[in-house]
Amino acid sequence: MMYRPNLVANYFIKKSLDTGTAIIPIKLLKLVCIAHGWYLALTEEDLINEGIQAWKFGVVIPSVFHKFKIYGNENVTATAQFDTPDWSTDPFEKGEDISNLSLIAARDKLFLDRMWELYRDFTPLQLASLTTEKNTPWDIVWKNQIDKNKTETLIPNDLIKQYYKGLLKSA
């Protein structure tokens, strides 16, 4: 089942608040990206319904980036209630309600719980490094860009899935 990325982000924020584990936007962003990669490898299905992009400094899901960038390098202290279309900044525009975590299937909550257990103690820098190492999907896409000044390039899900399946085989 595919979810809006900010619904998955909200799930991790709730885990953060419940466990007292700090989470800043970059860590949140990388957690959602990593969870999507493992989900693709393990289930052959997409976890999120938005593409992951290669930006100059790493992997980005635009809606998550835009929703939580207001926190800067500070801890995210609350889940988001609405996800506005096209990442609108209009405070009066209400989009899809993403505050209802019961929209996430029970099996997917178990999966996300496992992702949280595995990665919650990683620093934002460690998570960023995991997603930008040599031969990661970001690295491959970024190196193959014709225009190095481009700020966003979609990373194909097949490339993400292949990478995480490779990690499974090497484990």
C-alpha positions in Angstrom: 0.0 0.0 0.0 1.3 3.4 -0.9 1.2 6.4 1.5 1.8 10.1 1.3 5.4 10.7 2.4 4.3 13.1 5.1 2.0 10.5 6.7 5.1 8.2 7.0 7.0 11.2 8.3 4.3 11.8 10.9 4.6 8.1 12.0 8.3 8.7 12.7 7.6 12.0 14.5 5.1 10.2 16.7 7.8 7.6 17.5 10.2 10.4 18.2 7.9 12.1 20.6 6.9 8.8 22.3 10.5 7.7 22.9 12.0 11.1 23.6 14.4 10.6 20.7 15.2 13.9 19.0 14.5 14.2 15.3 15.4 17.1 13.1 14.0 17.6 9.5 17.1 16.1 7.8 16.9 13.0 9.9 13.2 12.7 9.3 13.7 13.0 5.6 16.5 10.4 5.4 14.4 8.0 7.5 11.5 8.2 5.1 13.9 7.6 2.1 15.6 4.7 3.8 12.3 3.1 4.8 11.0 3.4 1.2 14.2 1.7 -0.1 13.9 -1.2 2.3 10.1 -1.5 1.6 10.8 -1.7 -2.1 13.4 -4.4 -1.6 11.4 -6.5 0.9 7.9 -6.2 -0.6 8.4 -5.2 -4.3 5.9 -2.4 -3.6 6.3 1.3 -3.1 5.9 2.6 0.5 5.3 6.2 -0.6 3.5 7.8 -3.6 6.1 10.4 -4.4 9.5 10.0 -6.0 12.8 10.5 -4.3 15.0 13.1 -5.9 18.7 13.5 -6.0 19.6 17.0 -4.9 23.1 18.4 -4.6 23.6 17.4 -1.0 21.6 14.2 -0.9 18.2 12.4 -1.3 15.1 14.5 -0.9 11.4 13.9 -0.9 10.1 17.4 -1.8 6.9 17.3 0.2 8.7 16.2 3.4 11.4 18.8 2.8 8.9 21.6 2.3 6.5 20.6 5.1 9.2 20.4 7.9 11.9 22.9 6.7 10.4 25.5 9.1 12.1 23.6 11.9 15.6 24.2 10.4 18.1 22.3 12.5 15.8 22.2 15.5 13.8 19.2 16.7 10.4 18.6 15.1 8.0 19.0 17.9 4.7 18.1 16.4 3.2 16.0 13.6 1.7 17.8 10.6 -2.1 17.8 10.3 -2.6 18.6 6.6 -0.6 17.9 3.5 -1.4 20.6 1.0 -1.2 19.9 -2.8 2.0 21.0 -4.5 3.5 21.9 -1.1 1.6 25.1 -1.0 2.5 27.6 1.7 -1.0 29.0 1.9 -2.0 28.6 5.6 -5.7 28.6 4.7 -5.4 25.9 2.1 -6.3 22.5 3.6 -5.2 19.5 1.8 -5.4 15.8 2.8 -5.5 15.0 6.5 -2.3 13.2 7.4 -2.7 13.3 11.2 -4.6 10.0 11.3 -1.9 7.3 11.7 -4.6 4.6 11.6 -4.5 5.0 7.8 -1.3 3.0 7.9 -1.9 -0.8 7.7 -0.9 -2.9 10.7 1.8 -4.7 8.8 3.3 -1.5 7.6 3.3 -0.1 11.1 5.4 -3.1 12.2 7.7 -2.4 9.3 8.0 1.3 10.2 8.6 0.3 13.9 11.5 -1.9 12.8 12.9 0.9 10.7 12.7 3.2 13.8 14.4 0.6 16.0 17.2 0.2 13.5 17.9 3.8 12.6 16.6 6.0 15.5 20.0 6.3 17.1 21.8 7.3 13.9 22.7 11.0 13.7 21.3 13.0 10.8 24.9 13.1 9.4 25.2 9.3 9.6 21.9 8.9 7.8 22.8 11.4 5.2 26.1 9.5 4.6 24.3 6.2 4.3 22.2 7.6 1.4 25.1 9.4 -0.4 27.9 6.8 -0.2 29.6 5.6 -3.4 27.3 3.5 -5.6 24.1 4.5 -3.7 21.2 5.4 -6.0 21.9 9.1 -5.2 25.5 8.8 -6.2 24.7 7.0 -9.5 22.0 9.5 -10.5 24.1 12.5 -9.4 27.2 11.4 -11.3 25.1 10.8 -14.5 23.5 14.2 -14.6 24.5 16.1 -17.6 23.8 19.5 -16.0 25.6 19.5 -12.6 23.8 22.7 -11.6 20.5 21.0 -11.7 19.0 20.8 -8.2 16.6 17.9 -8.6 16.6 14.7 -10.5 14.2 11.8 -9.9 15.9 8.6 -8.7 14.2 5.6 -10.3 12.5 3.3 -7.9 14.1 0.3 -9.8 17.5 1.7 -8.9 16.5 2.1 -5.3 15.1 -1.4 -5.1 18.2 -2.9 -6.8 20.4 -1.1 -4.3 18.5 -2.3 -1.2 18.2 -5.8 -2.5 22.0 -5.8 -2.9 22.3 -4.8 0.7 20.1 -7.7 1.7 22.3 -10.1 -0.2 25.4 -8.8 1.4 24.0 -9.0 4.9 
